[in-house]
Every structure is written in structure tokens, then in C-alpha cells.
Amino acid sequence: MGIRLPTKILRRSLSKGANNDVPKGHFTVYVGETQFKKKFVVPLSYLNHSSFQDLLSRAEEEFGFDHPMGGLTIPCNEDMFIDLTCRLNGL
């Protein structure tokens, strides 16, 4: 028996002037393979999943721990990230 996450848990910031509040139990990541990355707010529970940990390993390999954006940046296609997070929500 597990906890069911709401299906709308993944959110994307639509503009730089959007509300920057991150809800308790969530963190911000920047996703994209180009200079222009999208900001997503995801639940901390994603950190427990091996597929999300694989993305974090890729980020570490590419950026190390000192990235100029100042946040956690994941170098993958936005559609792939959304697909992964949708599957994680289904668990």
C-alpha cells in the first residue's frame, strides 16, 4: 500500500515573473538541452526513484556541482522529463 500523489503535482513556471514560492516538500529543477531551460517544481519523493536519480547523475556529469544557473539543471529533453514524471506520478 502506498501514497497516491495528485496527478497535477508537476508544475512549470510560465514566466520569469511568476510566483516563485515552492511548496513544502518540493524543489525546483531547470530542464532542457538548450540555453533556454524550463523551470519545474517537483516533489521531493522523486529523489527516491532510480530513473530520476539517473537524470541527476547525468546532470552531475555535465555540470558538476557548480552550475551558473544557480539551481539544479537537468540536461534532457523537456518532453522526456514530462514523460518520466508522469510515469513517477503513476506509481
N, CA, C and O atoms as CSV, one atom per row, in Angstrom:
chain,resi,resn,atom,element,x,y,z
A,1,MET,N,N,0.852,-1.172,0.000
A,1,MET,CA,C,0.000,0.000,0.000
A,1,MET,C,C,0.896,1.233,0.000
A,1,MET,O,O,1.839,1.308,0.788
A,2,GLY,N,N,0.622,2.179,-0.854
A,2,GLY,CA,C,1.434,3.384,-0.940
A,2,GLY,C,C,0.578,4.626,-0.936
A,2,GLY,O,O,-0.651,4.566,-0.891
A,3,ILE,N,N,1.250,5.741,-0.984
A,3,ILE,CA,C,0.566,7.031,-1.023
A,3,ILE,C,C,0.372,7.427,-2.474
A,3,ILE,O,O,1.322,7.375,-3.256
A,4,ARG,N,N,-0.812,7.813,-2.845
A,4,ARG,CA,C,-1.117,8.241,-4.216
A,4,ARG,C,C,-0.868,9.739,-4.336
A,4,ARG,O,O,-1.442,10.535,-3.593
A,5,LEU,N,N,-0.012,10.114,-5.273
A,5,LEU,CA,C,0.285,11.527,-5.497
A,5,LEU,C,C,-0.762,12.132,-6.414
A,5,LEU,O,O,-1.261,11.451,-7.310
A,6,PRO,N,N,-1.105,13.398,-6.210
A,6,PRO,CA,C,-2.034,14.068,-7.123
A,6,PRO,C,C,-1.456,14.118,-8.533
A,6,PRO,O,O,-0.243,14.242,-8.698
A,7,THR,N,N,-2.304,14.023,-9.542
A,7,THR,CA,C,-1.820,13.991,-10.925
A,7,THR,C,C,-1.282,15.334,-11.397
A,7,THR,O,O,-0.528,15.383,-12.369
A,8,LYS,N,N,-1.646,16.411,-10.740
A,8,LYS,CA,C,-1.185,17.739,-11.153
A,8,LYS,C,C,-0.012,18.217,-10.313
A,8,LYS,O,O,0.166,19.423,-10.147
A,9,ILE,N,N,0.797,17.304,-9.777
A,9,ILE,CA,C,1.870,17.682,-8.861
A,9,ILE,C,C,3.022,18.382,-9.594
A,9,ILE,O,O,3.722,19.204,-9.003
A,10,LEU,N,N,3.221,18.059,-10.872
A,10,LEU,CA,C,4.283,18.673,-11.652
A,10,LEU,C,C,3.777,19.979,-12.227
A,10,LEU,O,O,2.753,20.018,-12.909
A,11,ARG,N,N,4.508,21.054,-11.943
A,11,ARG,CA,C,4.108,22.362,-12.464
A,11,ARG,C,C,5.289,23.006,-13.168
A,11,ARG,O,O,6.446,22.761,-12.828
A,12,ARG,N,N,4.983,23.812,-14.130
A,12,ARG,CA,C,6.014,24.526,-14.867
A,12,ARG,C,C,5.764,26.007,-14.726
A,12,ARG,O,O,4.629,26.473,-14.830
A,13,SER,N,N,6.826,26.739,-14.489
A,13,SER,CA,C,6.716,28.188,-14.405
A,13,SER,C,C,6.528,28.736,-15.806
A,13,SER,O,O,7.312,28.428,-16.704
A,14,LEU,N,N,5.496,29.546,-16.002
A,14,LEU,CA,C,5.200,30.063,-17.335
A,14,LEU,C,C,5.939,31.347,-17.651
A,14,LEU,O,O,6.085,31.701,-18.821
A,15,SER,N,N,6.405,32.049,-16.637
A,15,SER,CA,C,7.139,33.283,-16.904
A,15,SER,C,C,8.119,33.542,-15.781
A,15,SER,O,O,7.984,33.007,-14.680
A,16,LYS,N,N,9.107,34.370,-16.076
A,16,LYS,CA,C,10.099,34.690,-15.060
A,16,LYS,C,C,9.502,35.485,-13.919
A,16,LYS,O,O,10.043,35.467,-12.814
A,17,GLY,N,N,8.408,36.178,-14.151
A,17,GLY,CA,C,7.772,36.972,-13.111
A,17,GLY,C,C,6.742,36.186,-12.318
A,17,GLY,O,O,6.039,36.754,-11.482
A,18,ALA,N,N,6.643,34.881,-12.571
A,18,ALA,CA,C,5.646,34.065,-11.879
A,18,ALA,C,C,5.995,33.945,-10.404
A,18,ALA,O,O,7.131,34.184,-9.996
A,19,ASN,N,N,5.004,33.574,-9.619
A,19,ASN,CA,C,5.197,33.379,-8.189
A,19,ASN,C,C,6.310,32.361,-7.978
A,19,ASN,O,O,6.232,31.246,-8.496
A,20,ASN,N,N,7.334,32.724,-7.233
A,20,ASN,CA,C,8.488,31.858,-7.033
A,20,ASN,C,C,8.382,31.012,-5.777
A,20,ASN,O,O,9.378,30.417,-5.365
A,21,ASP,N,N,7.220,30.938,-5.157
A,21,ASP,CA,C,7.054,30.114,-3.971
A,21,ASP,C,C,7.097,28.644,-4.355
A,21,ASP,O,O,6.413,28.205,-5.280
A,22,VAL,N,N,7.913,27.892,-3.626
A,22,VAL,CA,C,7.989,26.457,-3.826
A,22,VAL,C,C,7.300,25.808,-2.637
A,22,VAL,O,O,7.707,26.037,-1.498
A,23,PRO,N,N,6.272,25.009,-2.868
A,23,PRO,CA,C,5.546,24.400,-1.760
A,23,PRO,C,C,6.441,23.484,-0.923
A,23,PRO,O,O,7.425,22.935,-1.418
A,24,LYS,N,N,6.087,23.332,0.328
A,24,LYS,CA,C,6.814,22.438,1.213
A,24,LYS,C,C,6.796,21.033,0.614
A,24,LYS,O,O,5.768,20.568,0.122
A,25,GLY,N,N,7.951,20.364,0.664
A,25,GLY,CA,C,8.047,19.019,0.122
A,25,GLY,C,C,8.341,18.972,-1.366
A,25,GLY,O,O,8.235,17.909,-1.978
A,26,HIS,N,N,8.708,20.100,-1.963
A,26,HIS,CA,C,9.011,20.190,-3.391
A,26,HIS,C,C,10.342,20.910,-3.586
A,26,HIS,O,O,10.860,21.548,-2.669
A,27,PHE,N,N,10.882,20.797,-4.790
A,27,PHE,CA,C,12.088,21.540,-5.159
A,27,PHE,C,C,12.009,21.922,-6.623
A,27,PHE,O,O,11.201,21.382,-7.379
A,28,THR,N,N,12.853,22.857,-7.011
A,28,THR,CA,C,12.849,23.390,-8.368
A,28,THR,C,C,13.977,22.776,-9.183
A,28,THR,O,O,15.096,22.627,-8.690
A,29,VAL,N,N,13.686,22.423,-10.418
A,29,VAL,CA,C,14.708,21.985,-11.365
A,29,VAL,C,C,14.517,22.754,-12.669
A,29,VAL,O,O,13.411,23.182,-12.998
A,30,TYR,N,N,15.601,22.918,-13.394
A,30,TYR,CA,C,15.569,23.525,-14.721
A,30,TYR,C,C,15.863,22.419,-15.719
A,30,TYR,O,O,16.832,21.677,-15.556
A,31,VAL,N,N,15.037,22.302,-16.749
A,31,VAL,CA,C,15.127,21.185,-17.690
A,31,VAL,C,C,15.277,21.723,-19.111
A,31,VAL,O,O,14.582,22.657,-19.513
A,32,GLY,N,N,16.191,21.119,-19.861
A,32,GLY,CA,C,16.346,21.471,-21.261
A,32,GLY,C,C,17.744,21.186,-21.761
A,32,GLY,O,O,18.689,21.045,-20.985
A,33,GLU,N,N,17.853,21.104,-23.069
A,33,GLU,CA,C,19.137,20.833,-23.712
A,33,GLU,C,C,19.694,22.066,-24.408
A,33,GLU,O,O,20.774,22.015,-24.996
A,34,THR,N,N,18.970,23.158,-24.345
A,34,THR,CA,C,19.419,24.390,-24.980
A,34,THR,C,C,19.706,25.436,-23.907
A,34,THR,O,O,19.599,25.162,-22.712
A,35,GLN,N,N,20.064,26.612,-24.341
A,35,GLN,CA,C,20.346,27.706,-23.418
A,35,GLN,C,C,19.097,28.093,-22.619
A,35,GLN,O,O,19.199,28.507,-21.465
A,36,PHE,N,N,17.935,27.960,-23.228
A,36,PHE,CA,C,16.682,28.352,-22.584
A,36,PHE,C,C,16.046,27.141,-21.924
A,36,PHE,O,O,15.504,26.266,-22.600
A,37,LYS,N,N,16.114,27.094,-20.609
A,37,LYS,CA,C,15.606,25.963,-19.845
A,37,LYS,C,C,14.262,26.308,-19.214
A,37,LYS,O,O,13.987,27.470,-18.915
A,38,LYS,N,N,13.428,25.291,-19.015
A,38,LYS,CA,C,12.123,25.459,-18.369
A,38,LYS,C,C,12.265,25.123,-16.893
A,38,LYS,O,O,13.009,24.221,-16.511
A,39,LYS,N,N,11.543,25.861,-16.082
A,39,LYS,CA,C,11.570,25.647,-14.638
A,39,LYS,C,C,10.391,24.762,-14.242
A,39,LYS,O,O,9.251,25.031,-14.619
A,40,PHE,N,N,10.674,23.697,-13.472
A,40,PHE,CA,C,9.655,22.799,-12.967
A,40,PHE,C,C,9.754,22.707,-11.449
A,40,PHE,O,O,10.849,22.777,-10.891
A,41,VAL,N,N,8.626,22.553,-10.786
A,41,VAL,CA,C,8.578,22.308,-9.348
A,41,VAL,C,C,8.111,20.875,-9.176
A,41,VAL,O,O,7.010,20.521,-9.598
A,42,VAL,N,N,8.950,20.043,-8.551
A,42,VAL,CA,C,8.663,18.614,-8.422
A,42,VAL,C,C,8.720,18.187,-6.960
A,42,VAL,O,O,9.397,18.828,-6.157
A,43,PRO,N,N,8.017,17.111,-6.605
A,43,PRO,CA,C,8.023,16.645,-5.221
A,43,PRO,C,C,9.353,15.984,-4.845
A,43,PRO,O,O,10.008,15.365,-5.683
A,44,LEU,N,N,9.735,16.123,-3.592
A,44,LEU,CA,C,10.964,15.513,-3.096
A,44,LEU,C,C,10.946,13.996,-3.242
A,44,LEU,O,O,12.007,13.378,-3.331
A,45,SER,N,N,9.780,13.393,-3.268
A,45,SER,CA,C,9.672,11.936,-3.378
A,45,SER,C,C,10.318,11.407,-4.664
A,45,SER,O,O,10.694,10.236,-4.720
A,46,TYR,N,N,10.450,12.239,-5.686
A,46,TYR,CA,C,11.108,11.808,-6.927
A,46,TYR,C,C,12.547,11.388,-6.681
A,46,TYR,O,O,13.087,10.565,-7.419
A,47,LEU,N,N,13.166,11.939,-5.663
A,47,LEU,CA,C,14.567,11.619,-5.373
A,47,LEU,C,C,14.757,10.150,-5.000
A,47,LEU,O,O,15.879,9.646,-5.047
A,48,ASN,N,N,13.693,9.464,-4.636
A,48,ASN,CA,C,13.772,8.048,-4.255
A,48,ASN,C,C,13.716,7.100,-5.447
A,48,ASN,O,O,13.947,5.903,-5.277
A,49,HIS,N,N,13.420,7.589,-6.639
A,49,HIS,CA,C,13.244,6.746,-7.818
A,49,HIS,C,C,14.539,6.670,-8.625
A,49,HIS,O,O,15.188,7.683,-8.887
A,50,SER,N,N,14.894,5.454,-9.009
A,50,SER,CA,C,16.155,5.251,-9.733
A,50,SER,C,C,16.193,5.992,-11.073
A,50,SER,O,O,17.247,6.487,-11.472
A,51,SER,N,N,15.063,6.073,-11.765
A,51,SER,CA,C,15.060,6.766,-13.056
A,51,SER,C,C,15.333,8.261,-12.882
A,51,SER,O,O,15.998,8.868,-13.722
A,52,PHE,N,N,14.826,8.862,-11.799
A,52,PHE,CA,C,15.107,10.275,-11.548
A,52,PHE,C,C,16.563,10.430,-11.101
A,52,PHE,O,O,17.218,11.411,-11.453
A,53,GLN,N,N,17.060,9.483,-10.340
A,53,GLN,CA,C,18.458,9.528,-9.910
A,53,GLN,C,C,19.404,9.442,-11.106
A,53,GLN,O,O,20.484,10.034,-11.091
A,54,ASP,N,N,18.995,8.699,-12.151
A,54,ASP,CA,C,19.789,8.633,-13.379
A,54,ASP,C,C,19.907,10.022,-14.025
A,54,ASP,O,O,20.976,10.406,-14.499
A,55,LEU,N,N,18.794,10.767,-14.036
A,55,LEU,CA,C,18.837,12.138,-14.576
A,55,LEU,C,C,19.780,13.006,-13.757
A,55,LEU,O,O,20.530,13.808,-14.313
A,56,LEU,N,N,19.746,12.848,-12.441
A,56,LEU,CA,C,20.635,13.630,-11.574
A,56,LEU,C,C,22.096,13.276,-11.825
A,56,LEU,O,O,22.962,14.150,-11.768
A,57,SER,N,N,22.378,12.018,-12.100
A,57,SER,CA,C,23.757,11.608,-12.423
A,57,SER,C,C,24.216,12.251,-13.721
A,57,SER,O,O,25.360,12.692,-13.832
A,58,ARG,N,N,23.321,12.304,-14.706
A,58,ARG,CA,C,23.660,12.982,-15.968
A,58,ARG,C,C,23.956,14.458,-15.732
A,58,ARG,O,O,24.879,15.023,-16.318
A,59,ALA,N,N,23.158,15.071,-14.864
A,59,ALA,CA,C,23.365,16.488,-14.551
A,59,ALA,C,C,24.716,16.689,-13.880
A,59,ALA,O,O,25.432,17.642,-14.190
A,60,GLU,N,N,25.065,15.796,-12.964
A,60,GLU,CA,C,26.359,15.900,-12.278
A,60,GLU,C,C,27.511,15.753,-13.260
A,60,GLU,O,O,28.496,16.487,-13.178
A,61,GLU,N,N,27.390,14.799,-14.197
A,61,GLU,CA,C,28.441,14.592,-15.191
A,61,GLU,C,C,28.627,15.822,-16.070
A,61,GLU,O,O,29.753,16.198,-16.393
A,62,GLU,N,N,27.520,16.442,-16.453
A,62,GLU,CA,C,27.601,17.585,-17.370
A,62,GLU,C,C,27.985,18.884,-16.677
A,62,GLU,O,O,28.794,19.651,-17.198
A,63,PHE,N,N,27.405,19.135,-15.496
A,63,PHE,CA,C,27.587,20.431,-14.846
A,63,PHE,C,C,28.404,20.389,-13.566
A,63,PHE,O,O,28.854,21.435,-13.097
A,64,GLY,N,N,28.606,19.216,-12.988
A,64,GLY,CA,C,29.247,19.153,-11.677
A,64,GLY,C,C,28.303,19.735,-10.632
A,64,GLY,O,O,27.083,19.676,-10.787
A,65,PHE,N,N,28.862,20.288,-9.588
A,65,PHE,CA,C,28.034,20.835,-8.519
A,65,PHE,C,C,28.025,22.356,-8.507
A,65,PHE,O,O,27.432,22.966,-7.617
A,66,ASP,N,N,28.672,22.967,-9.477
A,66,ASP,CA,C,28.742,24.427,-9.533
A,66,ASP,C,C,28.241,24.882,-10.898
A,66,ASP,O,O,29.019,25.025,-11.841
A,67,HIS,N,N,26.944,25.105,-10.990
A,67,HIS,CA,C,26.356,25.490,-12.269
A,67,HIS,C,C,25.972,26.960,-12.238
A,67,HIS,O,O,25.420,27.425,-11.241
A,68,PRO,N,N,26.252,27.710,-13.310
A,68,PRO,CA,C,25.992,29.146,-13.333
A,68,PRO,C,C,24.530,29.540,-13.161
A,68,PRO,O,O,24.252,30.680,-12.787
A,69,MET,N,N,23.584,28.634,-13.421
A,69,MET,CA,C,22.176,28.981,-13.266
A,69,MET,C,C,21.773,29.070,-11.803
A,69,MET,O,O,20.742,29.653,-11.464
A,70,GLY,N,N,22.595,28.487,-10.941
A,70,GLY,CA,C,22.324,28.585,-9.515
A,70,GLY,C,C,21.311,27.580,-9.010
A,70,GLY,O,O,21.012,27.566,-7.816
A,71,GLY,N,N,20.775,26.743,-9.873
A,71,GLY,CA,C,19.800,25.746,-9.462
A,71,GLY,C,C,20.149,24.404,-10.053
A,71,GLY,O,O,21.104,24.276,-10.819
A,72,LEU,N,N,19.382,23.419,-9.698
A,72,LEU,CA,C,19.581,22.083,-10.226
A,72,LEU,C,C,19.103,22.064,-11.673
A,72,LEU,O,O,17.927,22.298,-11.952
A,73,THR,N,N,20.030,21.782,-12.591
A,73,THR,CA,C,19.719,21.782,-14.018
A,73,THR,C,C,19.858,20.365,-14.554
A,73,THR,O,O,20.884,19.714,-14.355
A,74,ILE,N,N,18.824,19.897,-15.230
A,74,ILE,CA,C,18.823,18.546,-15.780
A,74,ILE,C,C,18.896,18.645,-17.296
A,74,ILE,O,O,17.989,19.187,-17.927
A,75,PRO,N,N,19.981,18.118,-17.892
A,75,PRO,CA,C,20.183,18.239,-19.335
A,75,PRO,C,C,19.463,17.145,-20.114
A,75,PRO,O,O,20.092,16.201,-20.592
A,76,CYS,N,N,18.146,17.274,-20.242
A,76,CYS,CA,C,17.393,16.317,-21.051
A,76,CYS,C,C,16.272,17.067,-21.764
A,76,CYS,O,O,15.954,18.209,-21.434
A,77,ASN,N,N,15.700,16.410,-22.721
A,77,ASN,CA,C,14.590,16.958,-23.478
A,77,ASN,C,C,13.398,17.172,-22.549
A,77,ASN,O,O,13.101,16.315,-21.717
A,78,GLU,N,N,12.717,18.303,-22.686
A,78,GLU,CA,C,11.568,18.621,-21.834
A,78,GLU,C,C,10.472,17.559,-21.935
A,78,GLU,O,O,9.881,17.188,-20.921
A,79,ASP,N,N,10.197,17.071,-23.136
A,79,ASP,CA,C,9.164,16.049,-23.304
A,79,ASP,C,C,9.534,14.755,-22.582
A,79,ASP,O,O,8.673,14.107,-21.986
A,80,MET,N,N,10.820,14.377,-22.633
A,80,MET,CA,C,11.268,13.180,-21.926
A,80,MET,C,C,11.095,13.351,-20.414
A,80,MET,O,O,10.677,12.420,-19.725
A,81,PHE,N,N,11.415,14.536,-19.903
A,81,PHE,CA,C,11.267,14.813,-18.477
A,81,PHE,C,C,9.797,14.721,-18.059
A,81,PHE,O,O,9.480,14.127,-17.029
A,82,ILE,N,N,8.917,15.300,-18.845
A,82,ILE,CA,C,7.486,15.257,-18.537
A,82,ILE,C,C,6.979,13.817,-18.575
A,82,ILE,O,O,6.190,13.416,-17.719
A,83,ASP,N,N,7.426,13.039,-19.559
A,83,ASP,CA,C,7.037,11.635,-19.645
A,83,ASP,C,C,7.492,10.867,-18.408
A,83,ASP,O,O,6.725,10.090,-17.841
A,84,LEU,N,N,8.731,11.082,-17.990
A,84,LEU,CA,C,9.257,10.411,-16.805
A,84,LEU,C,C,8.454,10.779,-15.557
A,84,LEU,O,O,8.074,9.905,-14.778
A,85,THR,N,N,8.200,12.064,-15.373
A,85,THR,CA,C,7.478,12.487,-14.172
A,85,THR,C,C,6.034,11.993,-14.178
A,85,THR,O,O,5.472,11.712,-13.120
A,86,CYS,N,N,5.435,11.885,-15.353
A,86,CYS,CA,C,4.078,11.320,-15.428
A,86,CYS,C,C,4.092,9.858,-15.003
A,86,CYS,O,O,3.183,9.402,-14.309
A,87,ARG,N,N,5.121,9.122,-15.415
A,87,ARG,CA,C,5.224,7.722,-15.001
A,87,ARG,C,C,5.472,7.617,-13.499
A,87,ARG,O,O,4.930,6.724,-12.848
A,88,LEU,N,N,6.286,8.518,-12.940
A,88,LEU,CA,C,6.529,8.510,-11.498
A,88,LEU,C,C,5.258,8.830,-10.720
A,88,LEU,O,O,5.044,8.294,-9.633
A,89,ASN,N,N,4.424,9.691,-11.262
A,89,ASN,CA,C,3.147,10.005,-10.611
A,89,ASN,C,C,2.220,8.797,-10.604
A,89,ASN,O,O,1.386,8.657,-9.710
A,90,GLY,N,N,2.365,7.926,-11.595
A,90,GLY,CA,C,1.508,6.765,-11.693
A,90,GLY,C,C,1.870,5.635,-10.739
A,90,GLY,O,O,1.112,4.675,-10.600
A,91,LEU,N,N,3.017,5.740,-10.085
A,91,LEU,CA,C,3.447,4.672,-9.168
A,91,LEU,C,C,2.672,4.696,-7.875
A,91,LEU,O,O,2.910,3.866,-6.997
